[in-house]
Amino acid sequence: MNKKMMLIACVASSFSLTAQAALPSNAKLSLNKNNIKVWTYQDVNNPVLSYKAETTLDYPMERAIALVLDIANTSKWAPNVAKAELLSRDDKKGEFIIYMVLDFPFPLKDRDMVVRGKMSKDNNGLVTIKNKALNQGKALNTDYIRLKNYEGDWTFQKLAENKVKVTTSGFADPEGSIPQSVTNMLVEQQPYQMLQKMKVELAKNNKLPVLPEILK
């Protein structure tokens, strides 16, 4: 059961709240190790726990952003993402739409979702990528359960030439008859694992794509 719930909880950590916003008063620092902090809290509008996680990476900010935007290779480092496909991208508007398939263990059905992302950079150089599930954009596939209630953000803050603060936050309703209490119990583990894998991928991947002009 724990393995199943860990996979479900990873939905939110594949990409809601603005990550730089103040945490609510009921937020709990659930995990703090290896330079990664994870807070979890209950939002009255969502049955599953929301989370916020942050770390600092010893890489240029542009490389960390490029990794997240390199959709074709998302499955190499985002936990349990079986497939990620870029459906459209408009660099002038800073928008993109992606399709993802999430690998769940048998006998559970795999999940899929269509996500719209919005990229922006403010006057202080803070880069934000906001993601939200769409109800359209890809035909339903009976092999999967479509996730429709998902939001998640990334933010990137440059601290030095080779140091960036990365924050991710979000929530996702896994759909289906799965105990919420067990799902919530393991939400904190997924963003932690993702940020750990992000470090590993940055260390070995030197062929990341160029950033869109809107983020330069």
C-alpha positions in Angstrom: 0.0 0.0 0.0 2.8 2.4 0.8 4.4 2.0 -2.6 1.1 2.8 -4.3 0.5 5.9 -2.2 4.1 7.1 -2.9 3.3 6.9 -6.6 0.1 8.8 -6.2 1.7 11.5 -4.1 4.3 12.1 -6.8 1.7 13.6 -9.2 1.9 16.9 -7.5 5.7 16.9 -7.5 6.0 16.3 -11.2 5.8 20.1 -11.8 -1.2 25.4 -5.8 0.3 28.0 -4.6 2.8 30.7 -5.5 6.0 29.2 -4.2 7.3 32.5 -2.8 4.1 33.3 -0.9 4.0 33.0 2.9 3.2 29.6 4.2 -0.2 29.2 6.0 -0.2 29.1 9.8 -0.9 25.3 9.8 2.1 24.5 7.7 4.5 21.9 9.2 8.1 21.4 8.4 7.8 17.7 7.7 11.3 17.0 6.3 14.6 18.7 6.6 17.7 16.9 5.3 20.3 17.0 2.6 19.7 20.7 2.1 16.1 20.0 1.2 13.1 21.3 3.2 9.5 20.1 2.8 6.5 21.7 4.4 3.0 20.1 4.3 -0.3 21.6 5.1 -4.0 21.1 4.7 -5.9 23.5 2.4 -9.6 23.7 3.1 -10.3 23.5 -0.6 -8.4 20.3 -1.2 -8.8 16.9 0.4 -5.1 15.9 0.0 -2.2 17.7 1.6 -0.5 20.6 -0.2 3.3 20.9 0.0 6.1 23.3 -0.5 9.7 22.2 -0.9 12.9 24.1 -1.5 16.6 23.6 -1.9 19.7 25.4 -3.2 21.7 24.0 -6.1 25.3 24.7 -7.0 24.5 25.3 -10.7 23.6 28.4 -12.8 19.9 29.3 -12.5 19.5 28.9 -16.3 20.5 25.2 -16.2 18.0 24.4 -13.5 15.2 26.1 -15.4 16.2 24.4 -18.7 16.0 21.0 -17.0 12.4 21.6 -16.0 11.5 22.8 -19.4 13.2 19.9 -21.2 10.0 18.0 -21.4 11.3 15.2 -23.6 13.6 14.1 -20.8 11.3 14.6 -17.8 10.9 10.9 -17.3 14.7 10.6 -16.5 14.4 12.4 -13.2 10.7 13.1 -12.3 9.6 10.2 -10.1 7.2 7.8 -11.8 6.7 9.8 -14.9 6.4 7.2 -17.7 5.9 9.7 -20.5 6.0 13.4 -21.0 5.1 15.0 -24.3 5.1 18.6 -25.4 1.9 19.4 -27.2 2.5 23.1 -27.9 4.7 25.9 -26.8 4.5 29.7 -27.5 7.7 31.3 -26.4 6.3 34.9 -27.0 3.5 34.3 -24.6 5.5 32.1 -22.3 3.0 29.3 -22.5 3.1 25.6 -23.1 0.9 22.5 -22.9 2.2 19.1 -22.0 0.7 15.6 -21.7 2.0 13.2 -19.0 1.5 9.6 -18.2 2.1 8.5 -14.6 3.2 4.9 -13.9 1.2 3.2 -11.2 1.9 -0.4 -10.1 -0.4 -3.2 -11.1 -3.3 -3.6 -10.5 -3.9 0.1 -10.3 -4.5 2.0 -13.6 -1.9 4.4 -14.7 -2.9 8.1 -14.6 -2.6 10.8 -17.3 -3.1 14.5 -17.4 -2.9 17.5 -19.7 -1.1 20.5 -18.1 -0.9 24.1 -19.2 2.3 26.0 -18.1 2.9 29.7 -17.9 6.5 31.0 -17.7 7.4 34.5 -16.4 10.4 36.5 -15.1 9.9 39.5 -12.8 11.9 42.7 -12.5 14.0 41.1 -9.8 15.0 38.2 -12.0 12.7 35.7 -10.2 11.5 33.0 -12.7 8.2 31.3 -12.1 6.5 28.4 -13.9 2.9 27.9 -13.0 1.1 24.7 -14.0 -2.5 23.7 -14.0 -4.4 20.7 -15.3 -6.7 21.1 -18.3 -9.9 19.2 -19.0 -9.1 19.1 -22.7 -6.2 19.0 -25.1 -5.8 15.2 -25.5 -8.4 12.6 -26.1 -9.3 10.4 -23.2 -7.7 7.0 -23.1 -9.5 4.1 -21.4 -6.1 2.7 -20.3 -5.7 5.7 -18.0 -7.5 7.6 -15.3 -7.4 11.3 -16.2 -6.3 13.7 -13.5 -8.2 17.0 -13.6 -7.5 18.7 -10.2 -3.8 19.6 -10.2 -1.8 22.8 -9.7 1.9 23.2 -9.1 4.5 25.9 -9.4 8.3 26.1 -9.8 10.3 29.2 -8.8 14.0 29.9 -9.4 15.9 32.6 -7.5 19.5 33.4 -8.5 21.7 33.6 -5.4 25.1 33.7 -7.3 26.6 32.9 -10.6 26.5 29.1 -9.8 23.9 29.0 -7.1 20.1 29.0 -7.4 17.3 28.5 -4.9 14.6 26.2 -6.3 11.1 26.0 -4.9 8.3 23.7 -5.9 4.8 23.6 -4.5 1.5 22.0 -5.3 -1.3 19.5 -4.9 -3.1 16.9 -6.9 -6.2 14.8 -6.5 -5.2 11.3 -7.6 -8.8 10.3 -8.4 -10.1 6.8 -7.8 -10.9 5.0 -4.6 -7.6 5.5 -2.7 -7.5 6.3 1.0 -6.7 10.0 1.5 -5.1 9.4 4.8 -2.4 7.2 3.4 -1.8 9.5 0.4 -1.3 12.5 2.7 1.1 10.6 4.9 3.6 10.2 2.1 3.2 13.6 0.2 6.3 14.9 1.9 8.5 12.2 0.4 7.8 12.9 -3.2 9.1 16.5 -3.6 12.2 15.5 -1.6 12.9 12.6 -4.0 12.3 14.8 -7.0 14.7 17.6 -5.9 17.3 14.9 -5.1 17.0 13.4 -8.6 17.1 16.9 -10.0 20.6 17.4 -8.5 21.8 14.1 -10.0 20.4 14.9 -13.4 22.0 18.3 -13.5 25.4 16.8 -12.6 25.3 14.5 -15.6 23.3 16.3 -18.3 25.3 18.9 -20.1 23.1 19.2 -23.2 20.1 21.2 -21.9 18.1 23.3 -24.3 18.4 27.1 -24.6 15.9 29.0 -22.6 13.1 30.9 -24.4 13.7 34.6 -24.8 11.0 35.5 -22.2 13.2 34.0 -19.4 16.5 35.5 -20.4 
